[in-house]
Amino acid sequence: MTKINGKIVLESLFSSIGIILFIYLIWSVKLSSIVEAISHINLLYFSISLLLTPIIVMVDTCRWRSLAKDQDVDLDFSEMVKIYTAGLFLSSVTPGALGAYIRAKLLHDKGKNLSRSISNVVVDVSMRTLPLHLASIFILISLFPARSSLLSVILFLVALSVLPLVVIYKGGKLSNRLVKSLFLPYISPNYADTVVKGVGKIFDKPPRFTSLLKSMLVTGVCLIPLMGLQVYMVSLSMGIDVPLLDIAAIWVVSLSITCLPISISGLGVREWSMAYMLNRYAIEKSTAITLSLLGYTVLIFIPAIAGAFFFIHHSVSRFRSIKKG
């Protein structure tokens, strides 16, 4: 009989908090009001927001590929895009977005060193989330002091983003134990031995600090403004009269909070955050929830659909090659 992994069960229980919150929010505003809001969106503005999706994917993939080159685990740009979107898909269907780390396995399947691939994906996730959290701290302090109660949550998330970097760059026995404790429980038993044997090599070639700074700069200067502009175009399609800077700032804070490991793909947490922040502008809860769902659709869901196709194709191809071998 297969032994149930307690950590996975615990993570799943935590993730159900977001689902429960989402169900409550939908119940409190009635689903019909959300459907009504979606049915009246301006297709021109919404189409512009959709056009920003591939730009964001390409910029983020370039940022990730730059880190991968530093560790000799990079692939052709088209392959990196496929793995990137597959990561979006996997993170969207797993508790706490843990599926994003499966990108390391996909890199390994393409012939890259597994240990360095693990290191690369761990660092990449931190480089994408840390600037988001730091921007959220600045936003809450400077633009939304009345919502400063969220600062403690963001500071906790900053610590979660920094910890993996400390683990990767510190190395040693402590790092080995942390990696085995935090990562191995979510790895297929078929690959656990391989990871254990190579775990020490995770720390042998982390990205240069200059690469980390460049990655954070790309996230802060390019990705965050693009994501803010995208959700602003969505808000225009809904007829929401809130300035660009304000909508973008609220979206950044909401995306930051969705990094809490209490939901699947941020569901519920993101919608609550948007409703809480937009209440300052007398925006109805149903409108805020709809904006959150549409923003998630253009930013994550649509590229995740492409990622699902790539992941399924990859999995089927791997299965066939193993079967033939």
Backbone hydrogen bonds, N-H to C=O, Kabsch-Sander energy under -0.5 kcal/mol:
donor,donor_aa,acceptor,acceptor_aa,energy
6,G,4,I,-0.6
9,V,5,N,-2.0
10,L,6,G,-2.5
11,E,7,K,-2.5
12,S,8,I,-2.2
13,L,9,V,-2.2
14,F,10,L,-2.3
15,S,11,E,-2.3
16,S,12,S,-1.2
17,I,14,F,-1.5
18,G,14,F,-0.5
18,G,15,S,-0.6
18,G,262,I,-2.7
19,I,15,S,-1.1
20,I,16,S,-2.6
21,L,17,I,-2.4
22,F,18,G,-2.5
23,I,19,I,-2.5
24,Y,20,I,-2.3
25,L,21,L,-2.4
26,I,22,F,-2.6
27,W,23,I,-2.5
28,S,24,Y,-2.4
29,V,25,L,-1.3
30,K,26,I,-1.8
33,S,30,K,-1.0
34,I,30,K,-0.8
35,V,31,L,-2.3
36,E,32,S,-2.3
37,A,33,S,-1.8
38,I,34,I,-2.3
39,S,35,V,-2.0
40,H,36,E,-0.6
40,H,37,A,-0.8
41,I,38,I,-1.4
42,N,237,S,-2.6
43,L,41,I,-0.7
46,F,42,N,-2.1
47,S,43,L,-2.2
48,I,44,L,-1.7
49,S,45,Y,-1.8
50,L,46,F,-1.8
51,L,47,S,-1.9
52,L,48,I,-0.9
53,T,49,S,-0.5
53,T,50,L,-1.2
55,I,51,L,-0.6
56,I,52,L,-2.4
57,V,53,T,-2.3
58,M,54,P,-2.4
59,V,55,I,-2.5
60,D,56,I,-2.5
61,T,57,V,-2.2
62,C,58,M,-2.3
63,R,59,V,-2.1
64,W,60,D,-2.3
65,R,61,T,-3.1
66,S,62,C,-1.9
67,L,63,R,-1.3
68,A,64,W,-2.3
69,K,65,R,-2.4
70,D,66,S,-1.1
71,Q,67,L,-0.6
71,Q,68,A,-1.0
72,D,69,K,-1.2
73,V,68,A,-2.5
74,D,68,A,-0.5
80,M,76,D,-2.3
81,V,77,F,-2.3
82,K,78,S,-1.8
83,I,79,E,-2.3
84,Y,80,M,-2.7
85,T,81,V,-2.7
86,A,82,K,-2.1
87,G,83,I,-2.1
88,L,84,Y,-1.6
89,F,85,T,-2.2
90,L,86,A,-2.7
91,S,87,G,-2.6
92,S,88,L,-1.4
93,V,89,F,-0.7
93,V,90,L,-0.7
96,G,263,S,-2.0
97,A,94,T,-1.6
98,L,95,P,-1.6
99,G,90,L,-0.5
100,A,97,A,-1.5
101,Y,98,L,-1.7
102,I,99,G,-1.7
103,R,100,A,-1.4
104,A,101,Y,-1.7
106,L,102,I,-1.9
107,L,103,R,-2.5
108,H,104,A,-2.1
109,D,105,K,-2.2
110,K,106,L,-0.8
110,K,107,L,-0.6
111,G,108,H,-2.0
112,K,107,L,-1.9
117,S,113,N,-2.1
118,I,114,L,-2.5
119,S,115,S,-2.3
120,N,116,R,-2.8
121,V,117,S,-2.4
122,V,118,I,-2.4
123,V,119,S,-2.4
124,D,120,N,-2.7
125,V,121,V,-2.4
126,S,122,V,-1.6
127,M,123,V,-2.5
128,R,124,D,-1.3
129,T,125,V,-2.0
130,L,126,S,-2.8
133,H,129,T,-2.3
134,L,130,L,-2.6
135,A,131,P,-2.4
136,S,132,L,-1.8
137,I,133,H,-2.1
138,F,134,L,-1.9
139,I,135,A,-2.4
140,L,136,S,-2.7
141,I,137,I,-2.1
142,S,138,F,-2.6
143,L,139,I,-2.7
144,F,139,I,-1.6
147,R,144,F,-2.0
148,S,145,P,-1.5
150,L,147,R,-2.0
151,L,148,S,-1.9
152,S,149,S,-0.5
154,I,150,L,-2.1
155,L,151,L,-2.8
156,F,152,S,-1.7
157,L,153,V,-1.8
158,V,154,I,-2.2
159,A,155,L,-2.0
160,L,156,F,-1.8
161,S,157,L,-1.8
162,V,158,V,-2.2
163,L,159,A,-2.3
165,L,161,S,-0.6
166,V,162,V,-2.1
167,V,163,L,-2.4
168,I,164,P,-2.7
169,Y,165,L,-2.6
170,K,166,V,-2.0
171,G,167,V,-1.8
175,S,171,G,-0.8
176,N,172,G,-2.2
177,R,173,K,-2.5
178,L,174,L,-2.2
179,V,175,S,-2.8
180,K,176,N,-2.4
181,S,177,R,-2.1
182,L,178,L,-2.9
183,F,179,V,-2.6
184,L,179,V,-1.1
186,Y,183,F,-1.8
187,I,184,L,-2.1
191,Y,188,S,-2.2
192,A,188,S,-0.8
193,D,189,P,-0.6
195,V,191,Y,-2.1
196,V,192,A,-2.6
197,K,193,D,-2.4
198,G,194,T,-1.7
199,V,195,V,-0.9
199,V,196,V,-0.6
201,K,198,G,-1.1
202,I,199,V,-1.2
203,F,200,G,-1.0
204,D,201,K,-1.3
212,L,208,R,-1.7
213,L,209,F,-2.2
214,K,210,T,-2.2
215,S,211,S,-2.4
216,M,212,L,-2.5
217,L,213,L,-2.1
218,V,214,K,-2.4
219,T,215,S,-2.1
220,G,216,M,-2.7
221,V,217,L,-3.2
222,C,218,V,-2.1
223,L,218,V,-2.0
224,I,219,T,-2.8
226,L,222,C,-2.1
227,M,223,L,-2.8
228,G,224,I,-2.2
229,L,225,P,-2.7
230,Q,226,L,-2.3
231,V,227,M,-2.0
232,Y,228,G,-1.7
233,M,229,L,-2.2
234,V,230,Q,-1.6
235,S,231,V,-2.3
236,L,232,Y,-2.3
237,S,233,M,-1.9
238,M,234,V,-1.0
239,G,236,L,-1.2
240,I,235,S,-2.6
242,V,240,I,-1.2
247,I,243,P,-2.6
248,A,244,L,-2.8
249,A,245,L,-2.3
250,I,246,D,-2.5
251,W,247,I,-2.3
252,V,248,A,-2.2
253,V,249,A,-2.1
254,S,250,I,-2.3
255,L,251,W,-2.7
256,S,252,V,-2.2
257,I,253,V,-2.3
258,T,254,S,-1.6
259,C,256,S,-1.5
260,L,257,I,-2.1
262,I,260,L,-2.1
265,S,91,S,-0.6
265,S,94,T,-0.6
265,S,263,S,-0.6
267,L,264,I,-1.7
269,V,267,L,-0.9
270,R,266,G,-2.7
272,W,268,G,-2.3
273,S,269,V,-2.3
274,M,270,R,-2.4
275,A,271,E,-2.2
276,Y,272,W,-2.7
277,M,273,S,-2.6
278,L,274,M,-2.6
279,N,275,A,-0.8
280,R,277,M,-1.1
281,Y,278,L,-1.6
282,A,279,N,-1.7
283,I,278,L,-1.6
288,A,284,E,-2.3
289,I,285,K,-2.6
290,T,286,S,-2.1
291,L,287,T,-2.4
292,S,288,A,-2.1
293,L,289,I,-2.4
294,L,290,T,-2.6
295,G,291,L,-2.5
296,Y,292,S,-2.4
297,T,293,L,-1.9
298,V,294,L,-2.1
299,L,295,G,-2.0
300,I,296,Y,-2.7
301,F,296,Y,-2.2
302,I,297,T,-2.6
304,A,300,I,-2.2
305,I,301,F,-1.7
306,A,302,I,-1.3
307,G,303,P,-2.1
308,A,304,A,-2.2
309,F,305,I,-1.7
310,F,306,A,-2.2
311,F,307,G,-2.7
312,I,308,A,-2.5
313,H,309,F,-2.5
314,H,310,F,-2.5
315,S,311,F,-2.7
316,V,312,I,-2.6
317,S,313,H,-2.2
318,R,314,H,-2.5
319,F,315,S,-2.3
320,R,316,V,-2.3
321,S,317,S,-2.2
322,I,318,R,-2.3
323,K,319,F,-2.3
324,K,320,R,-2.2
325,G,321,S,-2.0
